[in-house]
Amino acid sequence: MKRKTSARTMRHIMTSFFSLCMLFVLAGCGGGANQAQQTQQPAQQQATTEQSTTAAQPAPAEVGEVREIKHAMGTTQIKGTPQRVIILTNEGTEALLALGVKPIAAVQSWEGEPWYDHIKDEMAGVESLGFETEPNLEKIVSLSPDLIIGNKVRHEKVYDQLSKVAPTVFAEELSGRWKTNFALYAEAVNKKAEGEKVLKEFDERVAAAKEKLGSKTATKVSVAKFSKKGVQIYQKDTFSGVLLEQLGVARPASQDVNNFAEFVSEEGMSVMDGDVLFYWVSEEKGATDITNMAKKWMDSPVFKSLNVSKNNQVFQVSETIWNTAGGIKAANLLLDDIMKRLDVQ
């Protein structure tokens, strides 16, 4: 009797123990499920909040949207907003910077090591690709860009190679009419609205400067370049020429034509005359041959007979700002320089 009672007691104890264990297991499973749900729910709520916030912010194009850009070489599809942009012209570099886009690589400036003084701070950390006449294709490939911007005049022969690396957009030409290229670049990097704002602000600056010039717009401004190729007068379809035209500034008859430039001889240097002559010397750093040539011209009897010489209105200017940089930043600096040279505050 005692053994039976003891057995029944043991069975009861074991049954109770088993039931208690099951309760712990079930409680543990239930707790794990609740914990996972509690972890996921805030994440889902956060995602919903982020989606609502993103949807509330207007954007020029969604991240995955494919845009078709028409350019000098055809049509290129670009997805969303490019983040790793390579630029292959000097004027294009200035355009990107003005749009708030820092390229991962760019062709080096015509003067500087490797960037012009007026952009070098903004270009800190940007890879140099050599000069725009012969950019380093191997380096371009190694940088894995998602957009390449170039120019048909400079890079037509390598377009096919570049377009296999990344979507590639080329401007048609390089001339003083930089605004056309600027608008294309802005569209390519998905900043069309920002580009329109930059151009509007520039045009407003020019309009205000033109008003300040007043009667001084009648001043006939002559522009010339001294280089190893010879001496040229710069006409209206040049970087400085386009801005002078927008300002309404007069030009000598020889330069008041829609061409780029014309070589002149020592005997025919009278075509350089005007009310004021701005010139630059295109010469490698440390060299003096072209500087000496310019001095020889200006010491000649023919040059001394010109009005600009007799009135002491001959001024050397920066080739970078007046000619080679060719972009929006240089255009603003050129505007400042013209106003200063014509003594208008």
C-alpha positions in Angstrom: 0.0 0.0 0.0 2.8 2.3 0.9 4.6 1.4 -2.4 1.4 2.1 -4.5 0.8 5.4 -2.8 4.4 6.4 -3.4 4.2 5.4 -7.1 1.0 7.4 -7.6 2.6 10.3 -5.9 5.7 10.1 -8.2 3.5 9.9 -11.3 1.6 13.0 -10.1 4.8 14.9 -9.5 6.2 14.0 -12.9 3.0 15.0 -14.7 3.0 18.3 -12.9 6.6 18.9 -13.7 6.1 18.1 -17.4 3.1 20.5 -17.6 5.1 23.2 -16.0 7.9 22.8 -18.5 5.5 23.0 -21.4 4.1 26.3 -20.0 7.7 27.7 -19.9 8.3 26.6 -23.5 5.0 28.0 -24.8 5.7 31.2 -22.9 9.1 31.4 -24.4 7.8 30.9 -27.9 5.1 33.4 -27.4 7.6 35.9 -26.0 9.9 35.5 -29.0 7.1 36.1 -31.4 6.0 39.2 -29.5 9.6 40.5 -29.4 10.0 40.0 -33.2 6.8 41.8 -33.9 7.8 44.7 -31.6 11.1 45.0 -33.5 9.5 44.9 -36.9 6.6 47.2 -36.2 8.7 50.4 -35.5 10.8 49.6 -38.6 7.7 49.4 -40.7 6.3 52.6 -39.2 9.7 54.3 -39.8 9.8 53.1 -43.5 6.2 54.5 -43.9 7.3 57.8 -42.4 10.4 58.0 -44.6 8.3 57.2 -47.7 5.8 59.9 -46.8 8.7 62.4 -46.2 10.4 61.5 -49.5 7.1 61.8 -51.4 6.6 65.2 -49.9 9.9 66.5 -51.3 9.7 67.6 -54.9 12.6 66.3 -57.0 13.5 66.9 -60.7 13.6 63.2 -61.4 13.1 60.0 -59.3 16.1 57.9 -58.5 15.2 55.2 -61.0 13.8 57.5 -63.7 15.5 57.2 -67.1 16.0 60.5 -69.0 16.9 60.8 -72.7 19.5 63.5 -73.4 19.9 64.7 -77.0 23.4 65.8 -77.8 26.0 66.2 -80.5 26.5 62.4 -80.9 22.9 61.3 -80.7 20.7 60.4 -77.7 21.9 59.0 -74.4 19.8 57.5 -71.6 20.8 58.5 -68.1 19.2 56.9 -65.0 18.4 59.3 -62.2 20.9 61.8 -61.0 24.6 60.9 -61.7 26.9 60.8 -58.7 30.3 60.0 -60.3 30.7 62.5 -63.1 33.8 63.0 -65.3 34.2 66.2 -67.3 36.5 66.6 -70.3 36.6 70.3 -71.0 37.7 73.3 -69.0 34.4 75.3 -69.5 32.5 72.1 -68.5 34.4 72.0 -65.3 33.2 75.5 -64.4 29.7 74.6 -65.3 29.6 71.6 -63.0 31.0 73.6 -60.1 28.5 76.3 -60.6 25.7 73.7 -60.5 27.1 72.3 -57.2 28.5 69.2 -58.8 32.0 68.2 -57.9 33.4 65.9 -60.6 35.4 62.8 -59.6 37.8 63.6 -62.4 38.4 66.4 -64.9 40.9 67.5 -67.5 43.5 69.8 -66.1 43.4 73.5 -66.6 45.5 75.0 -69.4 47.4 76.9 -66.8 47.9 75.8 -63.2 49.0 72.7 -61.3 46.7 71.3 -62.2 43.8 73.8 -61.8 43.2 77.5 -62.5 43.6 79.7 -59.4 40.0 80.7 -59.5 38.7 77.1 -59.1 41.6 75.3 -57.4 40.0 75.4 -53.9 36.7 73.9 -55.2 38.7 71.2 -57.1 40.6 69.8 -54.1 40.7 66.0 -54.3 39.5 65.8 -58.0 41.6 63.5 -60.2 43.4 65.1 -63.1 43.0 63.4 -66.5 45.6 65.4 -68.5 44.7 68.1 -71.0 41.4 68.1 -72.8 43.1 67.4 -76.1 44.1 64.0 -74.9 42.4 62.8 -71.7 43.7 59.6 -70.0 41.3 56.9 -71.1 42.7 54.2 -68.9 42.2 56.4 -65.8 38.6 57.2 -66.9 37.9 53.4 -67.1 39.4 52.8 -63.7 37.3 55.4 -62.0 34.0 53.7 -62.9 32.0 56.9 -63.7 28.2 56.9 -64.1 28.4 59.9 -66.6 31.0 61.3 -68.9 30.7 64.7 -70.5 32.9 65.7 -73.4 32.9 67.7 -76.6 32.6 66.7 -80.2 35.4 69.1 -81.3 37.8 67.5 -78.9 36.7 64.0 -78.4 34.7 62.7 -81.4 37.2 59.9 -82.1 36.9 58.4 -78.7 33.2 58.7 -78.2 32.5 55.1 -78.9 35.1 54.0 -76.4 33.8 56.4 -73.7 30.2 55.4 -74.2 31.0 51.8 -73.4 32.4 52.9 -70.1 29.4 55.0 -69.0 26.6 57.1 -70.5 28.3 59.8 -72.4 27.1 63.2 -73.5 29.0 65.6 -75.9 28.4 69.2 -76.6 28.6 70.3 -80.3 31.3 72.9 -80.2 33.7 75.0 -78.2 33.1 78.7 -78.7 32.3 81.9 -76.9 28.7 80.9 -76.7 29.2 78.8 -73.6 25.6 79.1 -72.4 24.4 76.5 -74.9 26.9 73.9 -73.5 26.0 75.0 -69.9 22.3 74.2 -70.5 23.2 70.7 -71.9 25.4 69.9 -68.9 22.8 71.0 -66.5 20.2 68.7 -68.1 22.7 65.8 -68.2 23.4 66.0 -64.4 19.7 66.4 -63.7 20.0 70.0 -62.5 18.1 71.8 -65.2 16.2 74.2 -62.9 19.4 75.0 -61.0 21.1 75.7 -64.4 18.4 78.1 -65.5 18.7 80.0 -62.2 22.5 80.3 -62.6 22.1 81.7 -66.2 19.3 84.1 -65.1 21.5 85.5 -62.3 24.4 86.0 -64.7 22.2 87.8 -67.3 20.9 90.0 -64.6 24.5 90.9 -63.6 25.3 91.8 -67.2 22.1 93.9 -67.6 23.0 95.8 -64.5 26.5 96.3 -65.7 25.3 97.5 -69.1 23.1 100.1 -67.4 26.1 101.3 -65.4 28.2 101.6 -68.5 25.8 104.1 -70.0 27.6 106.1 -72.8 30.8 104.1 -72.3 29.3 101.3 -74.4 30.3 103.5 -77.3 34.0 102.8 -76.4 35.5 100.7 -79.2 37.2 97.8 -77.5 39.9 96.0 -79.4 41.1 92.5 -78.3 44.3 90.8 -79.5 46.3 87.7 -78.7 50.1 87.2 -79.1 51.2 83.6 -79.5 53.8 81.4 -81.2 51.5 81.1 -84.2 51.4 84.9 -84.6 49.2 87.8 -83.6 45.4 87.6 -83.9 42.6 90.1 -83.4 39.7 88.4 -81.6 36.2 89.0 -83.0 32.7 88.5 -81.8 32.4 84.7 -81.7 34.9 84.4 -78.9 34.6 84.2 -75.1 35.3 87.9 -74.6 33.5 88.9 -77.8 30.2 87.3 -76.8 30.2 89.1 -73.4 31.2 92.5 -75.0 28.3 92.0 -77.4 25.9 91.3 -74.6 27.1 94.4 -72.8 26.5 96.4 -76.0 30.1 97.5 -76.1 31.3 98.8 -79.5 34.1 97.0 -81.5 36.4 98.3 -84.2 35.1 97.4 -87.7 37.8 94.7 -88.2 36.4 92.9 -85.1 32.7 93.7 -85.4 32.0 90.5 -87.3 30.6 87.1 -86.3 33.9 85.2 -86.7 36.4 83.8 -84.2 39.8 85.4 -85.0 42.0 86.7 -87.7 45.8 86.8 -88.0 47.4 90.2 -88.7 50.8 91.3 -89.9 53.1 93.9 -88.5 52.4 96.1 -91.5 48.6 95.6 -91.1 48.4 96.1 -87.4 46.2 99.2 -87.8 43.2 96.7 -87.6 44.1 96.4 -83.9 43.3 100.1 -83.3 40.3 101.3 -81.3 39.6 103.4 -78.2 41.2 100.8 -76.0 43.2 97.6 -76.7 43.2 94.6 -74.4 45.7 91.9 -75.2 47.2 88.8 -73.7 50.4 86.8 -74.3 50.0 83.1 -74.7 53.3 81.6 -73.5 54.6 78.7 -71.5 55.6 79.4 -67.9 59.2 80.7 -67.8 59.4 81.4 -71.5 59.9 85.0 -72.8 59.9 84.7 -76.6 56.2 85.8 -77.1 56.6 88.5 -74.5 59.6 89.9 -76.5 57.6 89.7 -79.7 54.7 91.7 -78.2 57.2 94.3 -77.0 58.8 94.5 -80.5 55.3 95.1 -82.0 54.5 97.8 -79.6 57.8 99.6 -80.0 57.3 99.7 -83.8 56.4 103.1 -85.5 53.2 101.6 -86.9 51.9 100.6 -83.5 52.9 103.9 -82.0 50.8 105.7 -84.6 47.7 103.9 -83.4 45.1 105.8 -81.3 45.3 103.2 -78.5 49.1 103.8 -78.2 49.0 107.6 -78.5 46.3 107.7 -75.8 48.1 105.2 -73.6 45.1 102.8 -73.7 46.9 99.5 -74.2 46.4 96.9 -71.4 47.6 93.4 -70.9 45.0 91.1 -69.4 44.7 87.5 -68.1 44.6 84.9 -70.9 42.8 82.6 -68.5 39.9 85.0 -67.7 39.7 86.6 -71.2 40.0 83.4 -73.3 41.0 79.9 -72.1 38.9 79.1 -69.1 35.7 79.7 -71.1 33.1 79.0 -68.5 30.5 80.6 -66.2 33.0 81.4 -63.4 35.5 83.0 -65.8 32.6 84.9 -67.4 31.7 86.5 -64.1 35.3 87.4 -63.5 35.6 88.8 -67.1 32.6 91.0 -66.5 34.2 92.3 -63.4 37.5 93.0 -65.3 35.8 94.8 -68.2 33.9 97.1 -65.8 37.1 97.8 -63.9 39.1 98.4 -67.1 36.5 100.8 -68.4 36.6 102.6 -65.0 33.0 101.8 -64.1 32.2 101.1 -60.4 
